[in-house]
Amino acid sequence: MEPFSPEAPHCNGASSSSSPAVSSDSPGTATSSGTVRNGSVATTTSQPSAPPPSVPAACLPCRTKHLRCDGSHPCGRCTATGIVAECAYVASRRGYKGPRRNPNNPTPGANPNKRHASSSPPYSGTTPDSCPMMLGHAPVTMATPSVHAFNPSIVLSDQSQLSFPSTPSVASIPVYRNNYMMDSTAMALATQAAPPIQPPAATLPERCFEAFYHYFHAGHPFVLPKRNLLELLKSNSEPNLSVVMAAMRYIGSLYVDAGPAKARFLDEAIQLCYAQGVRKDGFLIQALLLIIIGLDGSCEQAKARELLAICERYAIEIDLNKREFAVMHGRGDPIMEESWRRTWWDLYICDGMIAGVHRVTNFLLFDIMTDVGLPCEEEEYHKGCIPSPMSLEEFDDKEFLDEDREFSSFAYRVAAARNLGRLMRMPNVMFPDAAEVDKMEAHLSNWRMHLPDNKRDDLDPNCQLDEMMFQAHFITHACTIMLHQPLSQLDSSPVQAVNSCAPHRPVRSGDQYNAHTKHTVTAAYEISKMVTQAVPVTSHTHFFTCVVTLSSIVHLSKWALYMIEDEADLRQQIRLNIGALNKLSKVWKAANTAWGQVKGVAQEIYRQKKAQQITPAFWVGYTQEQMMTSIQADESIMNEFNQGLIAQVGVTQAQ
């Protein structure tokens, strides 16, 4: 077989011989070369100039650029552009539609050159899964004798003489099967979408762990941030870290539907804390403190006080109240050192809150000397940008120093707890004009007046709730009520049934409001206003329960008076407090108890007022419109009370 030359082009169905093909028609017909055959004599007729010869396939560079190729080896265009090494020919499959349906038995009269649509052309390779559309496979042999199979050796006359130093072998270039050439079954499998991969469902301990950081950690942020805790957990270098994890699971179970596992998590955490050989360190203090907070919010005050005494003793034994502890046990990590400082101060604050709202303990840590540095801002803690800690002395002297230093919200929370300790160290005051009251009020007023502008509300620079300032504010408001309520003229006898947080403190009534009454009522109003923050109430610390209850006692004592001018506004404050306790009761059992007591007293005061409205003297000075408005408001409040009572019974039975 002669090599391919431009002077003897090969078309589909032509013979591979270099001589012109003789037509099978009668003598005298013109061939494609323009020569008339008549017997053995050949004469040339005058015909128009033939079009330039075509080539069966262009080289790869010309085909890529969609340019005409002369079919030479190398072609003229590649020679002119200096890319002779890249001039190679690959068989074109343009217009190929597969073999005939039955090549062995062609239909009589059918065009032998006509291609029929079918599946991909057969391939006689040894691998059944190989793709017949891959370049470099063996040529497909057509069964029709009049149509010669395409032979790449015709186009690539001498492949052994071609070298491609920078181009991979043509046979190694993957050309994938066209989807339109697939049969219906393969097409359906190829187009079927893979089902989405569902992540495995979180286990209950994992849900409790996530709930701890989502709901609780912002209110008591002394445990390491989640990222740092997980890294430390992977290192497996702290044995007592498992005790902290158990306590965290217990706290998280209060926020999810844990069922009986809630009690199991509590028992597991307590057993690990009391385990033989457990080391007294900062992690044990953190675990105990978490359990104490959970027990106190679950109406287990006696057990919480027992653990609190143990936790305080351990903390003093390991010198957690000293500045050097954070450096010695911080592993050279500023975040770990900050966590130890926060652990001491959160224990200090919780000790004060338990003593203040329950009035059983006496805030032991208030009298313990400490030089632990003050914590930084929450954002700095979570980002790991821990500044050098400042001391209590610097905080107390900030107004007298030339330096303009900014202290964190946590530091103002610590200062509010210190004022609570000063209040609890006051002697019993018998007279409204006692000097001790004025001194204590000076501490509370100074705390409020010297707040920087960005700390006067409960929002951070990003307009998100600043939980540390939120707690600092409600601790200060609670101190104001505890200081002034015993000296006010608000009779507390109607609310003596509200004793879930603290025992009843009798207060004698007076004929008119004095300054102490004004302080008490204002502080109670500010606490109710804090309920309106645009965040879930359950995101606050559980100590907010007793602060709201304290505010409710003031509101109910005022509402129990015979005639008050702002009764409509006062009712709204009471409803706010009842609603907040209702929300908190979904997590904290202590809030459920306080909610029932406050609602019960409110219902009793309401019935007494309704009984007073029967007498005609009650409506003297009221217009008919005012009478109807008051009656409608009373009916609305009574319906809310009845619905709340039914809901309370359901919650109590569930618990």
matplotlib code that plots the C-alpha trace (Angstrom):
import matplotlib.pyplot as plt

x = [0.0, 1.4, 1.7, -0.9, -0.1, -2.1, -2.1, -4.1, -6.8, -8.9, -12.6, -15.1, -15.6, -12.6, -10.0, -6.7, -5.0, -3.1, -4.5, -7.8, -10.9, -12.8, -16.6, -18.8, -21.2, -21.1, -18.1, -17.9, -18.8, -16.5, -14.5, -13.8, -10.4, -12.0, -10.7, -13.0, -12.5, -13.4, -12.0, -8.2, -8.0, -8.2, -9.0, -9.2, -12.3, -12.4, -14.0, -13.8, -10.9, -11.4, -11.6, -8.5, -8.1, -9.4, -7.8, -9.6, -8.3, -6.4, -3.4, -4.0, -2.8, -4.8, -7.9, -7.6, -7.4, -10.1, -7.8, -7.4, -4.6, -2.9, -2.3, 1.5, 3.9, 4.4, 1.8, 2.7, 1.1, 3.0, 6.2, 5.6, 4.8, 7.7, 5.7, 6.7, 7.1, 3.4, 2.1, 0.3, -2.8, -5.7, -8.6, -11.7, -15.0, -17.2, -20.5, -20.0, -23.3, -22.2, -22.4, -25.4, -28.0, -27.3, -24.1, -24.1, -27.5, -27.9, -31.3, -31.6, -31.4, -30.2, -27.3, -24.2, -22.6, -25.5, -24.8, -27.5, -27.9, -27.0, -25.0, -21.2, -19.2, -18.0, -14.6, -12.7, -10.4, -9.8, -11.1, -15.0, -15.1, -12.9, -14.4, -14.6, -14.4, -10.9, -8.4, -5.6, -7.8, -7.7, -9.5, -13.1, -13.6, -16.8, -18.4, -19.7, -17.3, -17.8, -16.9, -13.3, -12.6, -10.9, -7.2, -5.2, -2.0, -3.2, -3.2, -0.3, 2.0, 5.0, 4.3, 7.6, 9.4, 7.3, 8.5, 6.6, 9.0, 6.5, 3.2, 1.9, 1.0, -2.2, -3.4, -3.1, -5.4, -8.8, -11.8, -14.9, -18.0, -20.7, -23.9, -25.9, -24.2, -25.4, -28.3, -31.4, -30.2, -26.8, -28.3, -30.7, -27.9, -25.7, -28.4, -29.7, -28.8, -26.8, -28.7, -27.4, -25.1, -26.8, -24.4, -24.9, -27.3, -25.6, -25.6, -27.2, -23.8, -22.8, -26.1, -25.5, -22.0, -23.2, -26.1, -23.6, -21.8, -24.9, -27.0, -24.9, -21.3, -22.0, -23.5, -20.6, -17.6, -14.8, -14.5, -12.1, -13.6, -14.8, -12.0, -9.3, -11.1, -11.3, -7.6, -6.7, -9.0, -7.2, -3.9, -5.1, -2.7, -5.2, -6.9, -9.4, -10.6, -13.0, -14.6, -15.2, -16.7, -19.1, -20.2, -20.7, -22.9, -25.1, -25.5, -26.3, -28.9, -30.9, -31.5, -32.3, -34.9, -32.6, -35.2, -33.8, -30.3, -30.3, -30.1, -27.5, -25.3, -25.5, -24.6, -21.7, -20.3, -20.6, -19.0, -16.1, -15.6, -15.6, -13.6, -10.7, -7.4, -8.9, -6.4, -7.3, -6.6, -8.3, -10.3, -11.9, -12.9, -14.5, -16.5, -17.7, -18.7, -20.8, -22.5, -23.2, -24.9, -27.0, -28.1, -29.0, -31.2, -32.9, -34.1, -31.3, -30.0, -28.9, -26.8, -25.4, -24.3, -22.6, -20.6, -19.9, -18.2, -16.0, -15.2, -14.2, -12.0, -10.3, -9.8, -8.0, -5.9, -4.5, -4.0, -6.5, -7.0, -3.4, -2.1, 0.7, -1.7, -2.7, 1.0, 2.1, -0.7, -1.3, 1.0, 2.4, -1.0, -2.6, -6.1, -5.5, -4.2, -7.3, -9.5, -8.0, -8.5, -12.1, -12.6, -11.7, -13.8, -16.9, -16.6, -16.4, -19.5, -21.6, -20.7, -22.0, -25.2, -26.1, -25.6, -27.5, -30.6, -31.0, -29.8, -28.5, -24.7, -22.5, -20.3, -17.2, -14.9, -15.6, -13.2, -10.5, -7.5, -6.9, -4.6, -5.9, -6.0, -9.3, -10.6, -10.5, -13.4, -15.3, -14.3, -10.6, -11.0, -12.6, -10.1, -7.1, -6.0, -5.4, -4.1, -2.1, -4.5, -5.2, -5.7, -8.5, -6.4, -6.2, -9.9, -10.7, -8.3, -9.2, -10.8, -7.7, -5.2, -4.1, -4.2, -7.5, -7.8, -10.7, -11.9, -13.9, -17.5, -16.4, -14.5, -17.6, -19.5, -16.8, -17.2, -21.0, -20.4, -18.1, -20.8, -23.1, -20.5, -20.3, -24.1, -24.0, -21.4, -23.7, -25.2, -28.9, -30.3, -33.3, -33.8, -34.2, -31.6, -28.8, -25.3, -24.5, -27.3, -25.9, -22.4, -23.7, -25.8, -22.7, -21.0, -24.0, -24.4, -20.6, -20.8, -23.6, -22.3, -18.7, -19.7, -18.2, -20.7, -20.3, -21.2, -24.3, -26.6, -26.4, -25.2, -21.7, -20.3, -21.9, -25.4, -25.4, -26.3, -23.4, -24.2, -21.5, -22.9, -26.4, -25.5, -23.6, -26.7, -29.1, -26.8, -26.7, -30.5, -30.9, -28.5, -30.6, -33.8, -32.2, -30.8, -33.9, -36.9, -36.7, -36.8, -39.5, -43.3, -44.3, -46.2, -44.7, -47.4, -49.5, -46.4, -45.2, -46.0, -43.3, -40.4, -38.8, -35.6, -35.4, -37.5, -40.0, -38.8, -41.6, -41.8, -44.1, -46.3, -46.4, -48.8, -46.7, -43.7, -40.3, -36.9, -36.3, -39.6, -38.6, -35.3, -37.0, -39.7, -37.3, -34.9, -37.8, -38.9, -35.4, -35.3, -38.6, -37.3, -34.3, -36.8, -37.6, -34.1, -34.4, -32.8, -34.2, -34.6, -33.2, -29.8, -29.3, -27.8, -30.3, -29.6, -31.8, -34.8, -34.4, -33.7, -37.0, -38.7, -37.3, -38.7, -42.1, -42.3, -41.9, -44.5, -47.0, -46.5, -47.2, -50.2, -51.7, -52.2, -55.8, -55.3, -52.4, -52.3, -50.2, -52.0, -52.2, -48.5, -47.8, -49.9, -47.7, -44.6, -46.1, -47.1, -43.5, -42.1, -44.6, -43.8, -40.0, -40.4, -42.6, -39.9, -37.1, -39.2, -38.6, -35.0, -34.8, -37.0, -36.5, -38.0, -41.1, -41.6, -41.1, -43.5, -46.3, -45.8, -45.8, -48.8, -50.7, -50.1, -51.1, -54.4, -55.1, -54.5, -56.6, -59.5, -59.3, -59.4, -62.4, -64.2, -63.5, -65.0, -68.4, -68.8, -70.1, -67.5, -64.7, -65.9, -66.3, -64.5, -64.4, -66.2, -68.2, -65.5, -62.8, -65.0, -65.5, -61.8, -60.8, -63.3, -62.1, -58.4, -59.3, -61.0, -58.0, -55.6, -57.8, -57.9, -54.1, -53.9, -56.2, -54.3, -51.0, -52.4, -53.4, -49.9, -48.2, -50.1, -49.0, -45.3, -45.4, -46.9, -44.2, -41.5]
y = [0.0, 3.3, 6.2, 9.0, 11.9, 15.1, 14.4, 11.2, 12.1, 9.3, 9.8, 7.6, 4.4, 4.9, 2.2, 2.3, 2.1, 5.1, 4.7, 6.4, 4.3, 3.0, 3.6, 0.6, 2.5, 2.2, 3.3, 7.0, 8.1, 10.6, 9.7, 12.0, 12.8, 14.2, 11.4, 9.7, 6.0, 4.4, 1.0, 1.3, 4.8, 7.8, 11.2, 14.4, 16.6, 20.3, 20.9, 23.7, 23.7, 21.2, 22.5, 22.1, 18.5, 17.9, 15.8, 13.3, 14.8, 17.9, 17.9, 18.7, 22.3, 23.2, 21.4, 23.2, 26.6, 25.6, 26.3, 24.5, 21.9, 20.6, 17.1, 17.1, 15.6, 18.1, 20.4, 23.7, 25.8, 24.0, 24.4, 28.1, 28.7, 26.6, 23.9, 20.9, 18.8, 19.3, 18.4, 15.1, 13.6, 11.9, 10.2, 12.4, 10.9, 13.7, 12.4, 8.8, 7.3, 3.7, 0.5, -0.7, -2.6, -5.9, -5.6, -9.3, -9.2, -5.8, -4.8, -5.2, -1.9, -0.1, 2.3, 0.4, 3.7, 4.9, 4.9, 3.9, 5.2, 2.7, 2.3, 2.8, 0.9, -2.5, -2.9, -6.1, -5.2, -7.6, -5.3, -5.3, -2.0, -0.1, 2.8, 2.5, 6.3, 6.4, 7.5, 5.0, 1.9, -0.6, 0.6, -0.5, -3.0, -2.6, -5.8, -4.3, -5.5, -2.4, 0.0, -0.2, 0.3, 3.4, 2.8, 5.3, 4.1, 5.8, 9.2, 8.5, 6.9, 6.6, 7.1, 5.7, 8.7, 11.3, 12.4, 14.5, 15.6, 17.8, 16.3, 13.0, 10.1, 10.4, 7.1, 8.4, 11.3, 10.4, 11.1, 10.0, 8.5, 11.0, 10.6, 10.8, 7.5, 5.6, 3.3, 4.1, 2.0, 3.6, 7.1, 6.5, 5.5, 8.4, 11.0, 9.6, 12.1, 10.7, 10.8, 13.5, 12.3, 12.7, 13.4, 11.0, 12.2, 13.7, 11.6, 12.9, 13.7, 15.6, 17.6, 18.4, 19.6, 21.9, 23.1, 24.1, 26.5, 27.7, 28.5, 28.5, 29.5, 33.2, 33.6, 31.9, 32.1, 30.5, 27.2, 27.3, 28.4, 25.4, 25.4, 25.4, 22.9, 20.4, 20.9, 20.2, 17.2, 15.7, 16.0, 13.9, 15.6, 16.7, 13.8, 16.0, 17.4, 14.4, 15.7, 19.0, 17.4, 15.4, 18.5, 20.3, 17.4, 17.8, 21.5, 21.0, 18.3, 21.0, 22.8, 19.7, 17.0, 14.6, 12.7, 10.3, 10.9, 14.2, 12.5, 10.1, 12.9, 14.6, 11.4, 10.7, 14.2, 14.1, 10.6, 11.8, 14.7, 12.4, 9.7, 8.3, 9.8, 12.7, 15.5, 18.9, 21.4, 24.1, 21.7, 20.1, 23.6, 24.3, 21.0, 21.6, 25.2, 24.0, 21.4, 24.0, 26.3, 23.5, 22.3, 25.8, 26.4, 23.0, 23.7, 21.7, 24.5, 22.3, 20.1, 23.1, 24.8, 21.5, 21.4, 25.2, 24.8, 22.0, 24.0, 27.1, 25.0, 23.3, 26.7, 28.2, 25.1, 25.2, 29.0, 29.8, 33.2, 34.1, 35.8, 33.3, 30.4, 31.4, 31.6, 28.4, 26.3, 28.1, 25.9, 29.0, 29.7, 33.1, 31.7, 29.0, 31.7, 33.8, 30.8, 30.3, 34.0, 33.7, 30.6, 32.4, 35.4, 33.4, 31.3, 34.6, 36.0, 32.8, 32.6, 36.2, 35.6, 32.4, 34.3, 37.3, 35.8, 32.9, 34.7, 31.5, 31.6, 34.7, 35.1, 33.5, 34.5, 38.2, 38.1, 36.1, 38.2, 38.0, 39.6, 37.7, 39.9, 41.1, 39.2, 40.7, 41.4, 38.4, 39.0, 39.1, 35.9, 34.0, 35.4, 34.7, 38.4, 38.5, 41.8, 42.2, 41.8, 44.8, 44.6, 45.5, 48.4, 49.9, 49.5, 51.2, 54.1, 54.6, 58.0, 59.3, 58.2, 60.3, 57.3, 56.6, 52.8, 50.8, 47.9, 44.9, 44.2, 41.2, 43.6, 45.7, 42.5, 41.7, 45.3, 44.8, 41.5, 43.3, 45.8, 42.9, 41.7, 45.1, 45.1, 41.7, 42.9, 45.8, 45.6, 45.5, 48.9, 50.0, 53.6, 55.1, 57.8, 55.5, 56.5, 52.9, 53.1, 56.4, 54.8, 51.8, 53.9, 55.9, 52.7, 51.7, 55.2, 55.5, 52.2, 53.6, 57.1, 56.1, 53.7, 54.5, 55.4, 52.0, 50.2, 52.1, 49.7, 45.9, 46.0, 45.5, 47.6, 45.2, 45.8, 42.3, 41.5, 42.0, 39.3, 40.4, 44.0, 42.5, 40.6, 43.6, 45.8, 43.3, 42.6, 46.4, 46.7, 43.7, 45.4, 48.5, 46.6, 44.6, 47.9, 50.0, 47.7, 47.0, 50.8, 51.5, 51.8, 48.9, 46.3, 42.9, 40.8, 40.2, 38.6, 36.4, 33.3, 34.2, 32.5, 30.2, 32.2, 33.7, 33.7, 36.4, 39.7, 41.6, 45.3, 47.7, 50.0, 53.7, 56.5, 57.9, 57.0, 57.9, 58.0, 54.3, 53.4, 55.4, 53.6, 50.3, 50.9, 52.3, 49.4, 46.9, 48.7, 48.6, 44.9, 44.4, 46.5, 44.2, 41.4, 43.3, 42.7, 41.2, 37.9, 34.7, 34.9, 31.4, 32.7, 34.5, 33.0, 31.2, 33.8, 36.1, 34.1, 35.2, 38.8, 38.9, 37.3, 40.1, 42.7, 40.9, 41.1, 44.9, 45.2, 43.0, 44.9, 48.1, 46.7, 45.5, 49.1, 50.4, 53.2, 53.8, 56.1, 54.0, 50.7, 50.0, 50.4, 48.4, 45.5, 45.4, 45.2, 42.2, 40.5, 41.0, 39.3, 36.5, 35.9, 35.9, 33.4, 31.2, 31.1, 30.4, 27.6, 25.6, 25.1, 25.9, 24.2, 27.0, 29.4, 27.2, 27.3, 31.1, 31.5, 29.6, 31.6, 35.0, 34.1, 32.8, 36.0, 38.1, 36.2, 36.7, 40.5, 40.7, 38.9, 41.3, 44.3, 42.9, 42.5, 46.1, 47.2, 45.9, 48.8, 52.0, 54.2, 52.5, 54.1, 57.6, 59.9, 57.4, 58.1, 55.3, 54.8, 54.4, 51.9, 49.8, 50.0, 48.8, 45.9, 44.7, 44.9, 42.9, 40.2, 40.0, 39.6, 37.0, 34.9, 35.0, 33.9, 31.0, 29.8, 30.1, 28.1, 25.3, 25.4, 25.3, 22.2, 20.5, 21.4, 20.3, 16.9, 16.5, 17.1]
z = [0.0, -1.0, 1.4, 1.4, -0.9, -1.6, -5.3, -4.8, -2.2, -0.6, -0.1, 1.6, -0.4, -2.6, -3.3, -1.7, -5.1, -6.5, -10.0, -10.8, -10.2, -13.1, -13.0, -13.2, -15.6, -19.4, -21.3, -21.9, -18.4, -16.8, -13.8, -10.9, -12.5, -15.6, -18.0, -20.4, -20.8, -24.1, -24.3, -23.8, -25.2, -22.8, -24.0, -22.0, -22.3, -21.6, -18.2, -15.6, -13.2, -10.4, -6.8, -4.7, -3.3, 0.2, 2.9, 5.0, 8.3, 9.3, 11.6, 15.3, 15.2, 12.1, 13.5, 16.8, 15.1, 12.5, 9.6, 6.2, 6.2, 3.1, 4.5, 4.1, 6.6, 8.1, 6.6, 5.1, 7.8, 10.6, 8.6, 8.2, 11.9, 13.1, 15.0, 13.0, 16.1, 16.9, 13.4, 13.9, 12.5, 14.4, 12.7, 12.7, 13.7, 12.4, 11.2, 12.5, 13.5, 14.2, 12.0, 10.2, 12.1, 10.2, 8.3, 7.3, 5.7, 4.1, 2.8, -1.0, -2.7, 0.4, 0.1, 1.3, 2.4, 4.5, 8.2, 10.7, 14.2, 16.8, 19.9, 19.9, 17.3, 18.4, 19.9, 19.9, 22.7, 25.6, 28.2, 28.2, 30.2, 27.9, 26.1, 22.3, 22.0, 23.5, 20.9, 20.0, 20.0, 17.1, 14.0, 13.5, 10.7, 8.7, 7.5, 4.1, 1.4, -0.7, 2.1, 3.3, 6.9, 8.0, 8.4, 10.5, 8.8, 5.7, 7.4, 9.7, 7.2, 9.3, 13.0, 14.0, 12.4, 14.4, 17.8, 20.3, 23.0, 24.8, 23.9, 25.5, 23.3, 21.4, 22.8, 26.3, 25.8, 27.5, 25.3, 27.1, 25.7, 24.6, 26.7, 23.5, 22.3, 25.4, 25.5, 27.6, 30.7, 30.8, 30.3, 33.2, 35.5, 34.4, 34.9, 38.3, 41.0, 43.9, 47.2, 49.6, 52.4, 55.7, 58.7, 61.6, 64.3, 67.3, 70.4, 73.7, 75.3, 72.2, 72.2, 75.9, 75.2, 72.4, 74.6, 77.3, 75.1, 73.3, 76.3, 79.5, 78.8, 78.2, 81.7, 83.5, 81.1, 83.1, 81.3, 78.3, 74.9, 73.0, 70.4, 73.1, 75.3, 72.4, 71.6, 75.2, 75.3, 72.3, 74.0, 76.8, 79.2, 81.9, 83.8, 85.6, 82.3, 82.1, 85.4, 83.8, 80.7, 82.9, 84.7, 81.4, 80.1, 83.2, 82.7, 79.0, 79.8, 81.6, 78.2, 76.1, 76.4, 78.2, 80.2, 82.8, 81.5, 83.3, 86.7, 85.4, 84.2, 87.6, 89.5, 87.1, 87.6, 91.4, 91.6, 89.5, 91.8, 94.9, 93.3, 95.2, 94.2, 92.3, 92.2, 93.6, 90.8, 88.9, 86.7, 89.8, 91.0, 87.6, 87.7, 91.3, 90.5, 87.5, 89.6, 92.3, 89.8, 88.4, 91.8, 93.0, 90.0, 90.4, 94.0, 95.5, 97.6, 100.5, 98.3, 96.5, 99.8, 100.8, 97.6, 97.7, 101.1, 99.7, 96.5, 98.5, 100.8, 97.8, 96.0, 99.0, 99.5, 95.9, 96.1, 93.4, 95.1, 94.4, 91.3, 90.8, 90.3, 86.8, 85.7, 87.3, 86.0, 82.7, 80.6, 79.0, 77.3, 78.0, 77.4, 80.0, 82.5, 81.8, 82.4, 85.9, 86.8, 85.6, 87.6, 90.9, 90.2, 89.1, 92.2, 94.2, 92.4, 92.8, 96.5, 96.8, 94.8, 96.7, 100.0, 98.8, 97.3, 99.7, 102.9, 104.4, 103.9, 104.6, 101.5, 102.8, 100.0, 100.5, 103.5, 101.7, 100.6, 96.9, 94.3, 91.2, 88.1, 86.7, 83.6, 80.2, 77.7, 76.4, 72.8, 73.8, 75.7, 72.7, 70.2, 72.4, 72.5, 76.2, 77.5, 80.7, 83.6, 85.8, 89.6, 92.0, 93.3, 89.8, 89.5, 92.8, 92.1, 88.4, 89.1, 90.8, 88.2, 85.2, 82.9, 81.2, 81.6, 80.3, 82.4, 81.2, 81.8, 83.9, 86.1, 86.7, 87.5, 90.1, 91.5, 91.8, 93.7, 96.1, 96.8, 97.6, 100.1, 101.7, 102.1, 103.8, 106.3, 107.4, 110.9, 111.3, 110.7, 112.8, 111.6, 108.1, 108.7, 109.9, 108.6, 107.5, 104.9, 103.5, 103.2, 101.4, 99.1, 98.2, 97.0, 94.9, 93.5, 92.7, 90.8, 88.6, 88.1, 87.2, 84.5, 81.1, 78.4, 76.7, 79.9, 80.9, 79.1, 78.6, 74.9, 73.6, 70.7, 68.2, 69.8, 71.2, 74.8, 77.2, 79.7, 82.1, 82.3, 82.4, 85.6, 87.0, 86.6, 88.2, 91.1, 91.8, 91.5, 93.9, 96.4, 96.2, 97.1, 99.9, 101.3, 101.2, 101.3, 105.1, 105.6, 103.1, 103.8, 101.5, 103.6, 102.8, 104.6, 101.4, 99.7, 102.6, 100.5, 98.0, 99.7, 97.2, 97.0, 100.5, 103.7, 104.2, 105.7, 107.4, 106.5, 108.3, 106.1, 106.4, 105.5, 102.7, 100.6, 101.9, 100.1, 100.8, 99.1, 96.1, 95.8, 96.2, 93.6, 91.1, 91.4, 91.0, 87.9, 86.4, 86.9, 85.1, 82.3, 81.9, 81.0, 77.8, 76.3, 72.8, 73.8, 75.2, 78.9, 79.3, 78.0, 81.3, 84.4, 86.7, 89.4, 87.4, 88.7, 92.3, 91.2, 89.2, 92.2, 94.4, 92.0, 92.0, 95.8, 95.5, 92.8, 94.6, 97.9, 96.1, 94.2, 97.5, 98.6, 98.4, 95.9, 93.6, 90.6, 88.2, 88.7, 85.0, 84.5, 87.7, 86.3, 83.2, 85.3, 87.2, 84.0, 82.6, 85.7, 85.6, 81.9, 82.6, 85.4, 83.1, 80.5, 83.0, 84.4, 81.2, 82.3, 86.0, 88.5, 91.0, 88.5, 88.2, 92.0, 92.1, 89.1, 90.9, 94.1, 92.4, 90.3, 93.3, 95.3, 92.3, 92.0, 95.7, 95.5, 92.4, 94.1, 97.1, 94.8, 92.9, 96.2, 97.0, 93.7, 94.8, 97.2, 95.5, 97.3, 95.3, 92.0, 93.3, 90.9, 88.0, 84.7, 83.0, 80.4, 83.1, 84.9, 81.7, 80.9, 84.4, 84.3, 80.9, 82.0, 85.2, 83.1, 80.8, 83.7, 85.4, 82.2, 82.0, 85.6, 85.1, 82.0, 83.8, 86.7, 84.4, 82.7, 86.1, 87.1, 83.9, 84.4, 88.0, 87.0, 84.3, 86.8]

ax = plt.figure().add_subplot(projection="3d")
ax.plot(x, y, z, "-o")
ax.set_aspect("equal")
plt.show()
